[in-house]
Amino acid sequence: MSDATRGEICAVACADAFRGNDEILASCFGTAPAIGARLAKMTFEPDLLMTDGICTVVDMPNPVSGEGHEQVVEAWLPFRTVFDHLWNGNRHVIMAASQIDQFGNQNFACIGEHAKPKAQLLGMRGAPGNTISHTTSYWVANQTAKVFVPEVDVVSGVGHDRAAKLPTESTQGHDVRLVISNLAVYDFETPDKRMRLQSIHPGVTVDQVVENTGFELVIDGDVPETRIPTSDELALIREKIDPKGVLGREVPNPE
């Protein structure tokens, strides 16, 4: 029986989001996605492009906690060059979401009316350009019905329903692929591109997911459990990627 924590299960789900991506730029918001991208590169996706967070592509970024290591620089990638990858679809980003709806429209700009918000958040950032240009997934560290909402207050990231109304030539790279939360994994593999419950994390029930979702999910029969990390993956996470265990602060283990 695995002793994997909820956070480690989330991190492996984030790693699996990059499966099959091959030689594209991986970008991440949050600890679990950062661990997941490093784990994917160290195991099944060695050709993923990852940066030092400044201006170079490196063979392996520093761990998310613990001592850094000497990095082999593979390419020069100043900020302006990132847009070449972005506009050409050569990127998969896992962004955060303060709100997300059933079609994958995302908000992390503000809460309340845009003209006079109740709370100012990050702003639009690069979400509009990201979502129409390349693959985008989302990470939600604490899923509640206030995050999974019927309608987002402001659209930062463009969802499937809105993208379908835009000219095809402007959305050729649009691919809102997965949403990973502390409770489950979701995709949009439905005829109308509504959010579908793909898997629930071990120890989570479908009822618990529904209770923490503010819209009707697509649920196809018996929902499988999210896979648990292998012993080799756990060793990499605990010994190489996050030896100080900062992931547990982002995703506490349920009591």
N, C-alpha and C positions, 0 to 999 in steps of 0.2 A: 504494500500500500504506500502510495506516494505521500511525502510530507510537504508537498508544494504548497506555498501560501497562495491566497487569492491574488496578490500582486504578481507573483511569478506566473500564475495561469494567465493573467491579463497580458503580461509581457510576452509570453509565448504566442498568444493570439495576435499581438501586434507584429511579432516576427513573421507569423504565417501570412499576414497581410502583404508582405513583400515577396512571397513565394511566386516564382516565375517572372519576377521583374527584370532579372539579369542586369545588364549594364545601364542602369539609369540612376539619377540622383535621388537618394533617400533623405528626406527632411522630416523632423519630428518636433512636436510640441508635447512636453510632458516626460516624466521619468520612465513610465512603462513603455511608451513608444521608443524612447532613446535606447533603452535596454533591448527592446525587440529588434530594432534595426541592427544593432551591434551583434546580437545573437544570430540573426539571419546571415549577416556577412561572414561570421565565423563558422557557419555550418553549411546551409544549403544554397546560399546566394553569395558566393565569394566575389562576384563581379560588381556588386552594388557599389555605387559611387558615394562616398561619404567625406565630409569636409572636417577640417580642424576647427570649424566655427568662425574662421577669420577669412582666409583667402586661398587655401590650398586643398586639393583632394589628397587624402592620406590613405595608406594601406589599412590602418585601423585607428579610429578615433580613441582618445583617452577614455578610460572607464568613467562611469557616471559617479563613482565614489572611489576613494582610495588613491594610491599613488599613480601618477601619470607614467607614460613610457615614451621612449624614443620612437618617433613616427617616421615612416618612409613617405616622402612627398612624391605623389604620382602625377600631379598636374597643378598648374596655376589656375585658380578660380576666383578672381576678384568679384565683388558684388555685382558689377554691371554684367559680367558674363553669366551669372546665374539666370538672367532673363533669357539668354539664348536657349538654355535648357528648358526653361519654363514655357516659352512660347512655342517651342517645338515638341512639347509633350513628353520631354525626356526627364520626367520627374514624378515621384510619388510622395506626397506630403501627408502626414497624419497630423491634422490640426485639432485644436481644442474647440469645444462648442459650449457656450453658456446657455444656448437654446438650440434645439434642432426639431424639425417637424417630420411628418411621415414621408415626405418626398425628398428629404435630405437638404432642405433649405436651412442654413446655419446662421446663427447670430452670436458674435462676441463683440459687438460695437457698443450697445447700450441696452438698458432695460427701460421700457416705457416708450412713449412717443419720441421719435427722433428729434423733433424740434425742441422738446423740453423733457429730456429723459429723467427718470427717477434715479438712475445710476449710470455713470459713464464707465465703460469697460475699456477694452483695448483699442477700439476703433475698427474701421474696415480692414486695416492692414493690407495684406495681399490677397485676401480671400476671394474677391470677385475675379481677379485675373487667374488665380490658381485654379478655381473650379471650372472655368470654361476652357482652360488650356491643357490640363493634364490630370492624371489620376489623383483623387483626393479621398482620404478616409478621415474618420473622426475618432477622437479619444475623449471619453467622459469618465472622470475618476469617481464621480458620485452621482449616479443616476437617480433622479426623482421626477415626478410629474411636472415640476417647475422647469426642468431642463428639456425633457421630451414633451413638447407642447403642441397643441393643435395648430397654432400659427405663431411663427417667430415675430417678435416686435419689430425687428429690422433685419433685412436680408443682407448678410455679409457674404456668405457662400451660396452660390446658385444651385438650387436643387433640380431634380429631374423634371418636375412639372414646368418650372420657369424656363429651363433650358430648351424644352420642346417648343416653346413659343418664340424662340430667338432664331435668326437666320442660321441655317446649317453651317455656313462657312465661318461663322463666329464661334461655334461650339464644337468644332471637330474633335477637340481633345477632352470634352466633358465626360467624366467618368467618376461620379460619386459612388464609391465602391462598398465600403464597410463602415459600420459604426461599432466601436468596441467600448464597452463600459465595464464598470466593476461588477455588473450582474450578468452580462451576456454579450453575444456577438450578433450583429444584425447585417443584412444585406438588402439589396433592392431587386432581387431576382424574381420579379413578379410582372405580370402583363402590363399593369399600369404604373410600374416602378414605385410602388409603395413599400415602406419598410417591412421587412420580413424577419421574424425571429429565427436566426440560423442555428444558434446553440445557446444553452444556458451553462454557466459555470457550475462546477460541482458544489453541491450544498445550496444552490439557488433553485427555487421552484418557478414554474410558469406563472402561477398566481402572484408571486412576489414581483415578477417582471411587469405583469399587467398593472398591478397596483401602483407601480412607479413609472407608468407611461401615461401621458395625457391624451393619447389618441389610440385608435384601434389598430393594433398590429396585425399583420398577416401571419397566421400560425398554421403551418401545414402538418397536421397529425402530431405524432410523438416527436418532441423536440430533443435532439441528441445533446449530450454534454460536450462542452468545450474540451479539447484534448488537454491532458496534463503534460507537463514537461517530462522529457526523458531524464534519466539519471545524468547523462552527459550534459544536457542542457542546464540542469540545475547546478552542476559543478561549474560550468562556465559563468552562469549568473552570479553565483555566490563567491567564487574564487577569483574571477577575472574581470567581470563587468561591474558588479556592485558589491564589493567585499564588505562595505560598511553598512549595507542594508538600508539605504535611503528610500528604496521602493516602498518599504513598509509604512513610511510616513504619508505617502501619496495614496496608497491602498492598504488601509489597516486590515488585518485578518479578522473576519467576523468572529464574534465570541460564541 
